[in-house]
Amino acid sequence: MKKYLQLLRVSNYLKNGYIFMPAFFSGRLLEKAVFINSCIAFAAFSCMASAIYILNDLMDIEEDKLHPEKKFRPIPSGKISKASAYILMGILVLASLGIAYYLEATLAYIIGAYLLINIFYSVKLKHFAIIDIAIISIGFILRIEAGSAATGIMISKWLMMMVFLLSMFQALAKRMDDVVMNTDSQIMVRKSINGYSLEFLRIGISILSAVLFVCYLMYITSPEIEARLGMNAYYTALPVLLGLFRYLQLCYVHSQSASPVKILIKDHFIKFTILVWVLSFAYLLKYSLP
């Protein structure tokens, strides 16, 4: 069972938490129907995400065998056969689309688009620098769209922009880790690394972090948000800024720019800033909604 959980990358389901954003920012997350629909969309998207992870592992078997960490994954290590992986992937795709269509046809189309984009990504597009991180970021936008389709709740354009920028920021940080590994061990962890350098990545991460924070400020000071949450919403910018600085510190000072999920799970400072931000935003929502 452990090897299959590893194959499915269950820990990466944290990324699918973006599906709950429309419900959270509207202040309707605790409504029974909204919460249940968001959970169903989360389950459907998680099934598809696992199918995509399996597809990536199947496409990268030979490269993963040379990677110091990925070589221990179930498929390159031989713990799970290719035939079993293909069967499981097919089951997950059908389950995902079936669950999504049962809830809302639009949700199924969104998840289907996610599947199609990632097939192109896995087969070819992930080998091209910049295009690879753009596709990853589009995947997070589709997660928000999935949450919106499941609940019928629209989300602010500023939040959509922030999610795209944040995912680009995290993807560039992950590429920095790959570039360092390629330089130190001379292992080509991915073909797109030839299109990146540490200097380019540092500049890109710095630009994205600045634009991301400005977008958040624009969001919380927009007339719509001030009308809903009041003038004190700008206080929530503090944990956002501290979290960004901590991530930059991990990247530049401690050279820890690996998987964002691993950082989120292990780094207590970032977990604390996220908790403070969630609680402060939830507090403002609670006392602003009728």
Number of C-alpha atoms within 10 A of each C-alpha: 6 8 13 16 12 13 21 25 16 14 12 17 18 13 17 22 17 21 26 24 21 27 25 18 17 15 17 18 18 11 10 10 12 21 18 15 22 25 17 19 30 26 18 27 33 23 23 26 28 24 26 23 18 23 18 16 22 18 13 18 18 12 17 22 16 14 18 12 9 18 17 14 19 22 24 22 14 12 13 15 13 17 9 10 21 15 10 17 22 13 14 23 21 15 17 26 23 14 19 28 16 11 18 17 15 16 27 24 16 19 26 18 14 22 20 12 16 22 15 12 19 19 13 11 18 20 17 16 17 17 14 18 22 16 20 19 20 16 23 23 21 20 26 23 25 30 30 23 25 29 25 15 16 15 17 14 10 17 20 17 16 21 20 19 22 21 23 25 23 23 22 22 28 19 24 27 18 22 24 16 16 17 11 9 11 10 16 18 20 19 12 20 18 13 12 16 13 15 9 12 18 17 10 15 22 13 12 20 21 13 16 23 18 13 18 20 17 15 21 22 18 12 13 12 15 15 11 16 21 17 13 11 19 16 13 19 16 13 19 20 17 15 19 20 14 17 25 20 14 17 19 14 10 10 14 18 24 18 15 18 14 12 16 15 12 11 13 11 14 21 15 13 19 17 13 16 19 14 13 16 18 15 12 17 20 13 11 13 11 6
